[in-house]
Amino acid sequence: MVEAIVTPRGRYVLELGHFGGRNWRAALPGGEQASARQSLDGRVVIRATSDTALERARWMLALDDDHSEFVRRFRGDPLLGRTVRTLPGLRPHRLATVAHALLRGICGQLIQSSRARQLERVILRAARTQAPEQADLARFAPARLRALGLATERASALVRICRTLNLERLREVPTAAVAARLGRERTIGPWTCGVVASAGLGRWDLGLVGDLGLVKLMSALEGRWIEPAETARLLAPYGEWQGLAGAYLLAGWSRGLIPGADADVARLVRIRARRAA
């Protein structure tokens, strides 16, 4: 094992970036492993099975991606400001491969996050890896993915992309071009592109348009059940930071930090929308 002690650039709280509490642990490609914890002085201790795994873990934890400009710009924002002031160290973590981000993005389109993660776990078990590379997913027949619970068109799109597109090379491509290429697939919408950009490429300039949590938040704000595409209007004011802004909006929504956004209102307008359908 190798170890490094890293001082994050800017405000950083490790446990805010994932759902695993104070300690972080990840499987990496090739059977490698990494773990991390944050000391009381703010430094992050990373342990990994090799120097390569250590550097990958450092990237996954976003330790060097200072978002101080975002905090400065939006700490006074009417909608986001309270969340930014309360959680200035929030910095979302990333996945080890672009292929894994694509899988997560396809599994999670317009369904509850709990159901999406369950489906993702089922497919990862079938792939026999927790850090899938492109080849691991390209081996599946679409019919096998359908049997595991992935919808027909999404299964076909995942396999087709993994067999025809070099996903890791997308790291060298501008975000707009990545979204345009992935968007050629009928079943891949802006939410999936946003997941690939943030969790797979480590970029914050593409928002999670259509995220179900953002749909609920915006519906609570507007007093009506909105269409998923309308969340683009919620994210647009944050420009090149809209991917990170989406993460802060979701964190603020779950903690009751968004002014004027009442979860009870969101539930009520959804019930009304279903009755009217």
Protein Blocks (a to p, Z undefined) as FASTA:
>chain_A
ZZdddddehjddfklmpcnbjbdcdddehhiacdddddfkopacdddfbfklmmmmmmmn
ommmccklmmmmmmmgfklmmmmmmmmmgccdddfbfklmmmmmmmmgopafklmmmmmm
mmmmmnopabdcfklmmmpcfklmmmnopafklmmmmmmmmmmpcfklmmmpcfklmmmm
mmmpmklcfklmmmmmmmmnopakbccehiaklmmmmmmmnopacdfklmmmmmmmnmmm
lmmmmmmmmmmmmnopaghiafklmmmmmmmmmmmZZ
